[in-house]
Amino acid sequence: MITRLGITHVKWLLCIILVAAACTEAHPGDARDTPLDPSPSTAGRRALSPEVQAHTGLSHLPEPVDQAELAARLRKHYPGELRAQGVSGSALLDVHVDAQGNVGEVDIVSRPIGPEHPTHRAVLQEQGGTRVLELNDRPEFGAAAQAALRETRFQPALKNGKAVPYKLRMTVQFDPQTP
């Protein structure tokens, strides 16, 4: 699961590294053109822990409306030359999601480098246990992840039952073996 961009893979991508912080124009035919139900629903969404709620003031973080569609967009934007060479990698991004679930800015974030940070890892909590993923950021993957996320519609963050804009930090992992 760590090295494949499947539906379950995308779920952990969004949960892998979330850092509390805090529209683009819609494209015809894009999922973002379809309005979300005006009353934010929490059905099927995992509530944040009390500790994270106390820190962020939110009950729910933004998440993609359609996990499979996000996975397809990530595959679509995978840099062809890197896929052909069998190169995998990741990108760390700050994703701005407005109160309607539209993605605005998507900023590539540089991870710290130096003797204190010789490698970067993410700890994944999965149904079968915990795994550690070695992260290998590449600029090409940052641009690909930006493009895919800009085409994605999210359920907005919720605060006191109301949709609010929010910026979340996430890591996106690319693997050439993903069909």
Summary of the structure (lengths in Angstrom):
residues: 179
radius of gyration: 16.0
end to end distance: 13.2
largest distance: 48.8
contacts: 514
relative contact order: 0.29
helix: 27%
strand: 30%
